[in-house]
Amino acid sequence: MTSRRLTMIAAINMFIAVAAGAFGAHGLKEMLSAEMLAVWQTAATYQTSHALGLFGIALLMHRLQSIWLARSATAMLIGIVIFSGSLYLLAVSGIRWLGAITPFGGLALLLAWAMLAWAAYRDTKSV
């Protein structure tokens, strides 16, 4: 994955996260219970913060030469899709078993941050 492609993916995720947050705050306010609206907002918040993480990885690709950066970005994207995606679906559908999928997305996000830390640790060329 190139820095350019990752920047585009990060920007698309930010677009979706901002749109989802606004839609939740305005479009779904009357349609969802307070509990499900909070679930929706959690999904948007995590998508936003991890899209920023993708931007950070894209920037680091110019500084660190590590396969772990691309792996971290891939895990982060998978985590966003599974974590936030399952929460968005749970909020609008009310299908409770979707909540059982969410932790797998959380694990992918944790793995992504661990791989990013590993990439930085392994880099011996930077000062």
MMTF fields as JSON, N, C-alpha, C and O atoms, coordinates in Angstrom:
{
  "mmtfVersion": "1.0.0",
  "mmtfProducer": "UNKNOWN",
  "numBonds": 507,
  "numAtoms": 508,
  "numGroups": 127,
  "numChains": 1,
  "numModels": 1,
  "chainsPerModel": [1],
  "groupsPerChain": [127],
  "chainIdList": ["A"],
  "bondAtomList": [4, 2, 8, 6, 12, 10, 16, 14, 20, 18, 24, 22, 28, 26, 32, 30, 36, 34, 40, 38, 44, 42, 48, 46, 52, 50, 56, 54, 60, 58, 64, 62, 68, 66, 72, 70, 76, 74, 80, 78, 84, 82, 88, 86, 92, 90, 96, 94, 100, 98, 104, 102, 108, 106, 112, 110, 116, 114, 120, 118, 124, 122, 128, 126, 132, 130, 136, 134, 140, 138, 144, 142, 148, 146, 152, 150, 156, 154, 160, 158, 164, 162, 168, 166, 172, 170, 176, 174, 180, 178, 184, 182, 188, 186, 192, 190, 196, 194, 200, 198, 204, 202, 208, 206, 212, 210, 216, 214, 220, 218, 224, 222, 228, 226, 232, 230, 236, 234, 240, 238, 244, 242, 248, 246, 252, 250, 256, 254, 260, 258, 264, 262, 268, 266, 272, 270, 276, 274, 280, 278, 284, 282, 288, 286, 292, 290, 296, 294, 300, 298, 304, 302, 308, 306, 312, 310, 316, 314, 320, 318, 324, 322, 328, 326, 332, 330, 336, 334, 340, 338, 344, 342, 348, 346, 352, 350, 356, 354, 360, 358, 364, 362, 368, 366, 372, 370, 376, 374, 380, 378, 384, 382, 388, 386, 392, 390, 396, 394, 400, 398, 404, 402, 408, 406, 412, 410, 416, 414, 420, 418, 424, 422, 428, 426, 432, 430, 436, 434, 440, 438, 444, 442, 448, 446, 452, 450, 456, 454, 460, 458, 464, 462, 468, 466, 472, 470, 476, 474, 480, 478, 484, 482, 488, 486, 492, 490, 496, 494, 500, 498, 504, 502],
  "bondOrderList": [1, 1, 1, 1, 1, 1, 1, 1, 1, 1, 1, 1, 1, 1, 1, 1, 1, 1, 1, 1, 1, 1, 1, 1, 1, 1, 1, 1, 1, 1, 1, 1, 1, 1, 1, 1, 1, 1, 1, 1, 1, 1, 1, 1, 1, 1, 1, 1, 1, 1, 1, 1, 1, 1, 1, 1, 1, 1, 1, 1, 1, 1, 1, 1, 1, 1, 1, 1, 1, 1, 1, 1, 1, 1, 1, 1, 1, 1, 1, 1, 1, 1, 1, 1, 1, 1, 1, 1, 1, 1, 1, 1, 1, 1, 1, 1, 1, 1, 1, 1, 1, 1, 1, 1, 1, 1, 1, 1, 1, 1, 1, 1, 1, 1, 1, 1, 1, 1, 1, 1, 1, 1, 1, 1, 1, 1],
  "groupList": [{"groupName": "MET", "atomNameList": ["N", "CA", "C", "O"], "elementList": ["N", "C", "C", "O"], "formalChargeList": [0, 0, 0, 0], "bondAtomList": [1, 0, 2, 1, 3, 2], "bondOrderList": [1, 1, 2], "singleLetterCode": "M", "chemCompType": "L-PEPTIDE LINKING"}, {"groupName": "THR", "atomNameList": ["N", "CA", "C", "O"], "elementList": ["N", "C", "C", "O"], "formalChargeList": [0, 0, 0, 0], "bondAtomList": [1, 0, 2, 1, 3, 2], "bondOrderList": [1, 1, 2], "singleLetterCode": "T", "chemCompType": "L-PEPTIDE LINKING"}, {"groupName": "SER", "atomNameList": ["N", "CA", "C", "O"], "elementList": ["N", "C", "C", "O"], "formalChargeList": [0, 0, 0, 0], "bondAtomList": [1, 0, 2, 1, 3, 2], "bondOrderList": [1, 1, 2], "singleLetterCode": "S", "chemCompType": "L-PEPTIDE LINKING"}, {"groupName": "ARG", "atomNameList": ["N", "CA", "C", "O"], "elementList": ["N", "C", "C", "O"], "formalChargeList": [0, 0, 0, 0], "bondAtomList": [1, 0, 2, 1, 3, 2], "bondOrderList": [1, 1, 2], "singleLetterCode": "R", "chemCompType": "L-PEPTIDE LINKING"}, {"groupName": "LEU", "atomNameList": ["N", "CA", "C", "O"], "elementList": ["N", "C", "C", "O"], "formalChargeList": [0, 0, 0, 0], "bondAtomList": [1, 0, 2, 1, 3, 2], "bondOrderList": [1, 1, 2], "singleLetterCode": "L", "chemCompType": "L-PEPTIDE LINKING"}, {"groupName": "ILE", "atomNameList": ["N", "CA", "C", "O"], "elementList": ["N", "C", "C", "O"], "formalChargeList": [0, 0, 0, 0], "bondAtomList": [1, 0, 2, 1, 3, 2], "bondOrderList": [1, 1, 2], "singleLetterCode": "I", "chemCompType": "L-PEPTIDE LINKING"}, {"groupName": "ALA", "atomNameList": ["N", "CA", "C", "O"], "elementList": ["N", "C", "C", "O"], "formalChargeList": [0, 0, 0, 0], "bondAtomList": [1, 0, 2, 1, 3, 2], "bondOrderList": [1, 1, 2], "singleLetterCode": "A", "chemCompType": "L-PEPTIDE LINKING"}, {"groupName": "ASN", "atomNameList": ["N", "CA", "C", "O"], "elementList": ["N", "C", "C", "O"], "formalChargeList": [0, 0, 0, 0], "bondAtomList": [1, 0, 2, 1, 3, 2], "bondOrderList": [1, 1, 2], "singleLetterCode": "N", "chemCompType": "L-PEPTIDE LINKING"}, {"groupName": "PHE", "atomNameList": ["N", "CA", "C", "O"], "elementList": ["N", "C", "C", "O"], "formalChargeList": [0, 0, 0, 0], "bondAtomList": [1, 0, 2, 1, 3, 2], "bondOrderList": [1, 1, 2], "singleLetterCode": "F", "chemCompType": "L-PEPTIDE LINKING"}, {"groupName": "VAL", "atomNameList": ["N", "CA", "C", "O"], "elementList": ["N", "C", "C", "O"], "formalChargeList": [0, 0, 0, 0], "bondAtomList": [1, 0, 2, 1, 3, 2], "bondOrderList": [1, 1, 2], "singleLetterCode": "V", "chemCompType": "L-PEPTIDE LINKING"}, {"groupName": "GLY", "atomNameList": ["N", "CA", "C", "O"], "elementList": ["N", "C", "C", "O"], "formalChargeList": [0, 0, 0, 0], "bondAtomList": [1, 0, 2, 1, 3, 2], "bondOrderList": [1, 1, 2], "singleLetterCode": "G", "chemCompType": "PEPTIDE LINKING"}, {"groupName": "HIS", "atomNameList": ["N", "CA", "C", "O"], "elementList": ["N", "C", "C", "O"], "formalChargeList": [0, 0, 0, 0], "bondAtomList": [1, 0, 2, 1, 3, 2], "bondOrderList": [1, 1, 2], "singleLetterCode": "H", "chemCompType": "L-PEPTIDE LINKING"}, {"groupName": "LYS", "atomNameList": ["N", "CA", "C", "O"], "elementList": ["N", "C", "C", "O"], "formalChargeList": [0, 0, 0, 0], "bondAtomList": [1, 0, 2, 1, 3, 2], "bondOrderList": [1, 1, 2], "singleLetterCode": "K", "chemCompType": "L-PEPTIDE LINKING"}, {"groupName": "GLU", "atomNameList": ["N", "CA", "C", "O"], "elementList": ["N", "C", "C", "O"], "formalChargeList": [0, 0, 0, 0], "bondAtomList": [1, 0, 2, 1, 3, 2], "bondOrderList": [1, 1, 2], "singleLetterCode": "E", "chemCompType": "L-PEPTIDE LINKING"}, {"groupName": "TRP", "atomNameList": ["N", "CA", "C", "O"], "elementList": ["N", "C", "C", "O"], "formalChargeList": [0, 0, 0, 0], "bondAtomList": [1, 0, 2, 1, 3, 2], "bondOrderList": [1, 1, 2], "singleLetterCode": "W", "chemCompType": "L-PEPTIDE LINKING"}, {"groupName": "GLN", "atomNameList": ["N", "CA", "C", "O"], "elementList": ["N", "C", "C", "O"], "formalChargeList": [0, 0, 0, 0], "bondAtomList": [1, 0, 2, 1, 3, 2], "bondOrderList": [1, 1, 2], "singleLetterCode": "Q", "chemCompType": "L-PEPTIDE LINKING"}, {"groupName": "TYR", "atomNameList": ["N", "CA", "C", "O"], "elementList": ["N", "C", "C", "O"], "formalChargeList": [0, 0, 0, 0], "bondAtomList": [1, 0, 2, 1, 3, 2], "bondOrderList": [1, 1, 2], "singleLetterCode": "Y", "chemCompType": "L-PEPTIDE LINKING"}, {"groupName": "PRO", "atomNameList": ["N", "CA", "C", "O"], "elementList": ["N", "C", "C", "O"], "formalChargeList": [0, 0, 0, 0], "bondAtomList": [1, 0, 2, 1, 3, 2], "bondOrderList": [1, 1, 2], "singleLetterCode": "P", "chemCompType": "L-PEPTIDE LINKING"}, {"groupName": "ASP", "atomNameList": ["N", "CA", "C", "O"], "elementList": ["N", "C", "C", "O"], "formalChargeList": [0, 0, 0, 0], "bondAtomList": [1, 0, 2, 1, 3, 2], "bondOrderList": [1, 1, 2], "singleLetterCode": "D", "chemCompType": "L-PEPTIDE LINKING"}],
  "groupTypeList": [0, 1, 2, 3, 3, 4, 1, 0, 5, 6, 6, 5, 7, 0, 8, 5, 6, 9, 6, 6, 10, 6, 8, 10, 6, 11, 10, 4, 12, 13, 0, 4, 2, 6, 13, 0, 4, 6, 9, 14, 15, 1, 6, 6, 1, 16, 15, 1, 2, 11, 6, 4, 10, 4, 8, 10, 5, 6, 4, 4, 0, 11, 3, 4, 15, 2, 5, 14, 4, 6, 3, 2, 6, 1, 6, 0, 4, 5, 10, 5, 9, 5, 8, 2, 10, 2, 4, 16, 4, 4, 6, 9, 2, 10, 5, 3, 14, 4, 10, 6, 5, 1, 17, 8, 10, 10, 4, 6, 4, 4, 4, 6, 14, 6, 0, 4, 6, 14, 6, 6, 16, 3, 18, 1, 12, 2, 9],
  "groupIdList": [1, 2, 3, 4, 5, 6, 7, 8, 9, 10, 11, 12, 13, 14, 15, 16, 17, 18, 19, 20, 21, 22, 23, 24, 25, 26, 27, 28, 29, 30, 31, 32, 33, 34, 35, 36, 37, 38, 39, 40, 41, 42, 43, 44, 45, 46, 47, 48, 49, 50, 51, 52, 53, 54, 55, 56, 57, 58, 59, 60, 61, 62, 63, 64, 65, 66, 67, 68, 69, 70, 71, 72, 73, 74, 75, 76, 77, 78, 79, 80, 81, 82, 83, 84, 85, 86, 87, 88, 89, 90, 91, 92, 93, 94, 95, 96, 97, 98, 99, 100, 101, 102, 103, 104, 105, 106, 107, 108, 109, 110, 111, 112, 113, 114, 115, 116, 117, 118, 119, 120, 121, 122, 123, 124, 125, 126, 127],
  "secStructList": [7, 7, 2, 2, 2, 2, 2, 2, 2, 2, 2, 2, 2, 2, 2, 2, 2, 2, 2, 2, 2, 2, 0, 0, 0, 0, 0, 1, 6, 6, 6, 1, 7, 2, 2, 2, 2, 2, 2, 2, 2, 2, 2, 2, 2, 2, 2, 2, 2, 2, 2, 2, 2, 2, 2, 2, 2, 2, 2, 2, 6, 6, 6, 7, 7, 7, 2, 2, 2, 2, 2, 2, 2, 2, 2, 2, 2, 2, 2, 0, 0, 0, 0, 0, 2, 2, 2, 2, 2, 2, 2, 2, 2, 7, 7, 4, 4, 4, 4, 4, 6, 2, 2, 2, 2, 2, 2, 2, 2, 2, 2, 2, 2, 2, 2, 2, 2, 2, 2, 2, 2, 2, 7, 7, 1, 7, 7],
  "xCoordList": [0.847, 0.0, 0.896, 1.816, 0.619, 1.424, 0.867, -0.281, 1.706, 1.29, 0.12, -0.811, 0.178, -0.884, -2.216, -3.246, -2.192, -3.418, -3.961, -5.168, -3.064, -3.486, -4.088, -5.053, -3.528, -4.084, -5.496, -6.38, -5.708, -7.052, -8.026, -9.16, -7.583, -8.429, -8.755, -9.892, -7.759, -7.977, -8.979, -9.878, -8.822, -9.725, -11.157, -12.103, -11.321, -12.654, -13.27, -14.456, -12.457, -12.961, -13.361, -14.367, -12.584, -12.944, -14.252, -15.108, -14.402, -15.637, -16.829, -17.836, -16.706, -17.791, -18.062, -19.218, -17.005, -17.172, -17.873, -18.754, -17.485, -18.132, -19.593, -20.482, -19.832, -21.209, -22.047, -23.194, -21.472, -22.201, -22.476, -23.566, -21.502, -21.71, -22.814, -23.662, -22.806, -23.841, -25.202, -26.213, -25.222, -26.479, -27.041, -28.247, -26.174, -26.626, -27.184, -28.225, -26.489, -26.906, -28.187, -28.963, -28.414, -29.564, -30.625, -31.814, -30.202, -31.167, -31.727, -32.871, -30.926, -31.369, -31.869, -32.352, -31.754, -32.093, -33.523, -33.776, -34.428, -35.83, -36.17, -37.221, -35.283, -35.593, -34.988, -35.507, -33.897, -33.216, -33.389, -33.575, -33.322, -33.339, -32.02, -31.063, -31.982, -30.758, -29.609, -28.471, -29.903, -28.873, -28.303, -27.086, -29.166, -28.7, -28.033, -27.125, -28.47, -27.811, -26.394, -25.476, -26.21, -24.869, -23.993, -22.798, -24.576, -23.832, -23.375, -22.222, -24.263, -23.939, -22.789, -21.842, -22.882, -21.844, -20.503, -19.45, -20.532, -19.298, -18.65, -17.435, -19.448, -18.928, -18.277, -17.184, -18.944, -18.407, -17.131, -16.189, -17.097, -15.911, -14.711, -13.619, -14.912, -13.807, -13.364, -12.17, -14.306, -13.931, -13.103, -12.115, -13.493, -12.753, -11.335, -10.373, -11.211, -9.875, -8.959, -7.757, -9.501, -8.644, -8.386, -7.382, -9.264, -8.949, -7.783, -6.923, -7.75, -6.59, -5.331, -4.238, -5.5, -4.381, -3.863, -2.654, -4.775, -4.365, -3.572, -2.582, -4.008, -3.243, -1.837, -0.856, -1.75, -0.444, 0.461, 1.646, -0.08, 0.72, 1.175, 2.322, 0.293, 0.666, 1.843, 2.756, 1.822, 2.937, 4.216, 5.307, 4.073, 5.255, 5.899, 7.088, 5.138, 5.689, 6.833, 7.686, 6.851, 7.935, 9.188, 10.288, 9.008, 10.125, 10.654, 11.865, 9.759, 10.144, 9.95, 8.929, 10.904, 10.795, 10.538, 11.474, 9.267, 8.923, 7.647, 6.659, 7.68, 6.486, 5.399, 4.216, 5.806, 4.852, 3.915, 2.82, 4.328, 3.434, 2.243, 1.099, 2.511, 1.418, 0.529, -0.694, 1.132, 0.346, -0.513, -1.67, 0.057, -0.685, -1.873, -2.978, -1.641, -2.715, -3.825, -5.008, -3.436, -4.43, -5.259, -6.484, -4.593, -5.312, -6.227, -7.337, -5.76, -6.574, -7.815, -8.907, -7.659, -8.806, -9.796, -11.004, -9.292, -10.166, -10.879, -12.072, -10.146, -10.747, -11.845, -12.891, -11.612, -12.638, -13.905, -15.014, -13.717, -14.875, -15.65, -16.876, -14.93, -15.62, -16.178, -17.345, -15.352, -15.792, -16.905, -18.027, -16.591, -17.588, -18.745, -19.904, -18.43, -19.488, -20.51, -21.713, -20.042, -20.984, -21.814, -22.989, -21.204, -21.958, -22.981, -24.096, -22.609, -23.59, -24.795, -25.947, -24.498, -25.584, -26.42, -27.646, -25.771, -26.486, -27.439, -28.593, -26.943, -27.753, -29.008, -30.085, -28.883, -30.051, -30.937, -32.127, -30.374, -31.17, -31.69, -32.733, -30.962, -31.336, -30.984, -31.334, -30.303, -29.913, -28.758, -27.627, -29.043, -28.083, -26.852, -25.782, -26.954, -25.795, -24.679, -23.536, -24.989, -23.943, -22.93, -21.765, -23.387, -22.483, -21.402, -20.354, -21.646, -20.645, -19.5, -18.419, -19.718, -18.687, -17.752, -16.568, -18.282, -17.547, -16.191, -15.223, -16.063, -14.748, -13.662, -12.485, -14.027, -13.032, -12.448, -11.26, -13.297, -12.81, -11.906, -10.881, -12.284, -11.441, -10.082, -9.065, -10.057, -8.784, -7.918, -6.703, -8.549, -7.805, -7.213, -6.091, -7.962, -7.456, -6.279, -5.28, -6.398, -5.286, -4.049, -2.927, -4.278, -3.175, -2.512, -1.289, -3.315, -2.77, -1.832, -0.743, -2.265, -1.414, -0.16, 0.912, -0.275, 0.904, 1.891, 3.099, 1.388, 2.272, 2.929, 4.083, 2.214, 2.806, 3.94, 5.002, 3.71, 4.763, 5.963, 7.108, 5.705, 6.779, 7.578, 8.806, 6.896, 7.586, 8.521, 9.65, 8.051, 8.888, 10.059, 11.179, 9.796, 10.858, 11.955, 13.144, 11.536, 12.473, 13.29, 14.34, 12.812, 13.515, 14.782, 14.717, 15.909, 17.187, 17.832, 18.893, 17.215, 17.802, 17.411, 18.163, 16.234, 15.782, 16.485, 16.921, 16.585, 17.217, 16.199, 16.548],
  "yCoordList": [-1.171, 0.0, 1.239, 1.354, 2.141, 3.355, 4.436, 4.375, 5.411, 6.537, 7.281, 7.709, 7.426, 8.126, 7.39, 8.004, 6.081, 5.281, 5.316, 5.437, 5.209, 5.232, 6.587, 6.648, 7.659, 8.99, 9.092, 9.671, 8.537, 8.546, 7.729, 8.151, 6.561, 5.714, 6.433, 6.393, 7.087, 7.826, 8.962, 9.167, 9.688, 10.807, 10.319, 10.951, 9.214, 8.643, 8.234, 8.459, 7.633, 7.258, 8.47, 8.436, 9.537, 10.761, 11.337, 11.778, 11.331, 11.805, 11.018, 11.597, 9.687, 8.83, 9.076, 9.151, 9.201, 9.4, 10.718, 10.765, 11.782, 13.081, 13.026, 13.517, 12.434, 12.309, 11.452, 11.787, 10.35, 9.469, 10.179, 10.051, 10.918, 11.659, 12.687, 12.814, 13.42, 14.434, 13.78, 14.258, 12.696, 11.984, 11.451, 11.524, 10.918, 10.424, 11.539, 11.379, 12.671, 13.79, 14.452, 14.965, 14.447, 15.172, 14.25, 14.404, 13.307, 12.467, 11.322, 10.913, 10.8, 9.636, 9.98, 9.107, 11.236, 11.657, 11.265, 10.859, 11.382, 11.075, 9.611, 9.137, 8.891, 7.513, 6.462, 5.349, 6.797, 5.82, 6.145, 7.298, 5.104, 5.318, 5.987, 5.997, 6.533, 7.173, 6.17, 6.517, 4.931, 3.885, 3.603, 3.522, 3.455, 3.152, 4.362, 4.205, 5.551, 6.763, 6.847, 7.272, 6.45, 6.423, 5.382, 5.605, 4.258, 3.228, 3.806, 3.624, 4.493, 5.125, 6.115, 6.119, 6.956, 7.964, 7.315, 7.828, 6.201, 5.473, 4.998, 5.104, 4.484, 4.032, 5.192, 5.044, 6.337, 7.504, 8.01, 8.403, 8.003, 8.469, 7.572, 8.063, 6.271, 5.342, 5.416, 5.336, 5.568, 5.695, 6.955, 6.928, 8.048, 9.3, 9.171, 9.529, 8.66, 8.586, 7.637, 7.887, 6.565, 5.624, 6.045, 5.643, 6.834, 7.435, 8.403, 8.493, 9.13, 9.981, 9.129, 9.525, 7.965, 7.034, 6.614, 6.489, 6.395, 6.048, 7.188, 6.95, 8.422, 9.576, 9.573, 9.813, 9.302, 9.26, 8.208, 8.458, 7.039, 5.978, 6.398, 6.154, 7.027, 7.494, 8.457, 8.391, 9.343, 10.284, 9.567, 9.908, 8.579, 7.831, 7.009, 6.699, 6.658, 5.87, 6.598, 5.965, 7.916, 8.691, 8.676, 8.97, 8.331, 8.382, 7.001, 6.804, 6.058, 4.706, 3.759, 3.809, 2.92, 1.915, 0.571, -0.155, 0.249, -0.985, -1.58, -0.878, -2.88, -3.597, -3.535, -3.692, -3.304, -3.256, -2.048, -2.077, -1.005, 0.139, -0.236, 0.082, -0.905, -1.333, -2.347, -2.309, -3.245, -4.226, -3.534, -3.9, -2.542, -1.787, -1.072, -1.081, -0.459, 0.248, -0.713, -0.394, -1.89, -2.884, -3.337, -3.425, -3.625, -4.041, -2.927, -3.191, -1.68, -0.557, -0.402, -0.155, -0.542, -0.443, -1.574, -1.343, -2.786, -3.918, -3.658, -3.929, -3.136, -2.822, -1.784, -1.916, -0.753, 0.279, -0.342, -0.101, -1.14, -1.744, -2.645, -2.567, -3.503, -4.448, -3.745, -3.934, -2.93, -2.286, -1.283, -1.439, -0.258, 0.782, 0.25, 0.573, -0.564, -1.111, -1.909, -1.747, -2.777, -3.581, -2.699, -2.978, -1.645, -0.744, 0.08, 0.289, 0.552, 1.276, 0.375, 0.788, -0.862, -1.797, -2.134, -2.206, -2.338, -2.619, -1.477, -1.705, -0.251, 0.913, 1.033, 1.315, 0.825, 1.027, -0.207, -0.086, -1.39, -2.609, -3.157, -3.81, -2.891, -3.453, -4.923, -5.547, -5.482, -6.897, -7.047, -6.661, -7.598, -7.633, -8.485, -8.169, -9.555, -10.405, -9.679, -10.138, -8.561, -7.771, -7.253, -7.027, -7.068, -6.634, -7.66, -7.314, -8.917, -9.968, -9.869, -10.406, -9.202, -9.045, -7.885, -7.912, -6.89, -5.658, -5.892, -5.246, -6.782, -6.986, -7.452, -7.168, -8.155, -8.572, -7.35, -7.306, -6.376, -5.12, -4.404, -3.842, -4.423, -3.825, -4.501, -3.83, -5.819, -6.545, -6.154, -6.008, -5.989, -5.558, -4.169, -3.901, -3.287, -1.936, -1.992, -1.298, -2.806, -2.969, -3.54, -3.086, -4.534, -5.133, -4.093, -4.073, -3.238, -2.197, -1.267, -0.941, -0.847, 0.047, -0.678, -0.075, -1.959, -2.73, -2.858, -2.741, -3.096, -3.197, -1.864, -1.828, -0.774, 0.548, 0.774, 1.284, 0.395, 0.506, -0.36, 0.056, -1.55, -2.447, -1.841, -1.93, -1.234, -0.598, 0.498, 0.622, 1.285, 2.355, 1.784, 2.288, 0.744, 0.107, -0.477, -0.352, -1.116, -1.799, -0.83, -1.199, 0.396, 1.362, 1.846, 2.471, 1.55, 1.956, 3.085, 3.571, 3.514, 4.567, 5.969, 6.92, 6.107, 7.429, 7.83, 6.984, 9.124, 9.627, 9.838, 10.263],
  "zCoordList": [0.0, 0.0, 0.0, 0.81, -0.899, -0.992, -0.062, 0.379, 0.217, 1.05, 0.397, 1.079, -0.901, -1.634, -1.507, -1.229, -1.711, -1.609, -0.185, 0.025, 0.789, 2.185, 2.561, 3.323, 2.034, 2.291, 1.723, 2.354, 0.545, -0.041, 0.806, 1.032, 1.274, 2.12, 3.424, 3.894, 4.004, 5.243, 5.023, 5.837, 3.935, 3.64, 3.422, 3.892, 2.723, 2.51, 3.843, 4.082, 4.708, 6.028, 6.854, 7.564, 6.767, 7.49, 6.941, 7.707, 5.63, 5.013, 5.541, 5.951, 5.528, 6.004, 7.487, 7.904, 8.279, 9.718, 10.033, 10.893, 9.341, 9.57, 9.12, 9.816, 7.965, 7.471, 8.424, 8.717, 8.903, 9.823, 11.146, 11.705, 11.641, 12.885, 12.751, 13.634, 11.652, 11.417, 11.211, 11.725, 10.463, 10.226, 11.533, 11.768, 12.382, 13.678, 14.541, 15.179, 14.559, 15.408, 14.919, 15.724, 13.619, 13.07, 12.467, 12.748, 11.652, 10.945, 11.763, 11.563, 12.688, 13.451, 14.849, 15.57, 15.229, 16.597, 16.975, 18.109, 16.058, 16.339, 16.104, 16.538, 15.418, 15.022, 15.947, 16.032, 16.643, 17.477, 18.957, 19.346, 19.755, 21.207, 21.602, 20.827, 22.794, 23.277, 23.307, 22.991, 23.686, 23.729, 22.341, 22.176, 21.355, 19.998, 19.351, 18.534, 19.704, 19.209, 19.77, 19.069, 21.017, 21.62, 20.928, 20.738, 20.555, 19.812, 18.472, 18.08, 17.778, 16.492, 16.661, 15.875, 17.695, 17.929, 18.29, 17.913, 19.009, 19.308, 18.009, 17.842, 17.108, 15.812, 15.059, 14.512, 15.03, 14.313, 14.974, 14.287, 16.302, 17.027, 16.745, 16.458, 16.825, 16.556, 15.098, 14.809, 14.189, 12.787, 12.57, 11.837, 13.197, 13.069, 13.602, 12.923, 14.817, 15.423, 14.67, 14.571, 14.144, 13.43, 11.982, 11.394, 11.412, 10.109, 10.271, 9.394, 11.395, 11.674, 11.851, 11.445, 12.457, 12.567, 11.199, 11.0, 10.257, 8.891, 8.253, 7.561, 8.485, 7.989, 8.581, 7.877, 9.869, 10.53, 9.934, 9.716, 9.67, 9.062, 7.676, 7.302, 6.909, 5.566, 5.64, 4.818, 6.616, 6.788, 7.204, 6.747, 8.07, 8.528, 7.414, 7.485, 6.4, 5.295, 4.595, 3.974, 4.694, 4.086, 4.957, 4.488, 6.221, 7.159, 7.532, 7.641, 7.725, 8.116, 6.942, 6.257, 6.72, 5.671, 6.342, 6.679, 6.532, 7.225, 6.656, 6.444, 6.413, 5.968, 7.028, 6.724, 8.287, 9.388, 9.3, 9.861, 8.61, 8.427, 7.55, 7.878, 6.448, 5.566, 6.273, 6.131, 7.028, 7.782, 8.837, 9.045, 9.494, 10.489, 9.844, 10.385, 8.696, 7.989, 7.578, 7.696, 7.095, 6.69, 7.886, 7.799, 9.0, 10.204, 10.701, 11.163, 10.606, 11.062, 10.185, 10.698, 8.894, 7.994, 8.258, 8.309, 8.425, 8.754, 10.076, 10.211, 11.039, 12.331, 12.228, 12.864, 11.431, 11.233, 10.646, 11.124, 9.607, 8.931, 9.886, 9.963, 10.616, 11.5, 12.734, 13.076, 13.411, 14.645, 14.365, 14.847, 13.588, 13.336, 12.506, 12.766, 11.512, 10.659, 11.441, 11.237, 12.341, 13.124, 14.067, 14.305, 14.599, 15.478, 14.707, 15.186, 13.511, 12.687, 12.394, 12.528, 11.993, 11.671, 12.903, 12.818, 14.035, 15.28, 15.624, 15.984, 15.508, 15.878, 15.025, 15.549, 13.73, 12.86, 12.748, 12.457, 12.973, 12.818, 14.141, 14.181, 15.223, 16.516, 16.66, 17.662, 15.68, 15.728, 16.712, 16.416, 17.86, 18.972, 18.703, 19.223, 17.912, 17.698, 16.957, 16.963, 16.325, 15.673, 16.689, 16.362, 17.919, 18.977, 19.281, 19.826, 18.935, 19.15, 18.144, 18.388, 17.039, 16.015, 16.366, 16.031, 17.027, 17.325, 17.977, 17.573, 18.967, 19.588, 18.624, 18.847, 17.565, 16.573, 15.863, 15.546, 15.625, 15.068, 16.05, 15.664, 17.32, 18.348, 18.436, 18.612, 18.315, 18.315, 17.116, 17.241, 15.967, 14.779, 14.988, 14.559, 15.642, 15.922, 16.898, 16.71, 17.923, 18.869, 18.172, 18.395, 17.335, 16.588, 15.682, 15.545, 15.072, 14.201, 14.97, 14.499, 16.152, 16.953, 17.423, 17.484, 17.755, 18.164, 17.006, 17.207, 15.802, 14.64, 14.332, 13.904, 14.541, 14.341, 15.341, 14.981, 16.583, 17.594, 17.224, 17.395, 16.722, 16.308, 15.154, 15.135, 14.206, 13.072, 13.571, 13.097, 14.524, 15.066, 15.863, 15.78, 16.625, 17.434, 16.544, 16.838, 15.456, 14.558, 13.699, 13.174, 13.56, 12.73, 13.441, 14.499, 12.85, 13.446, 12.677, 13.069, 11.589, 10.748, 11.192, 10.977, 11.814, 12.25, 13.532, 14.313, 13.732, 14.938, 16.022, 17.123]
}
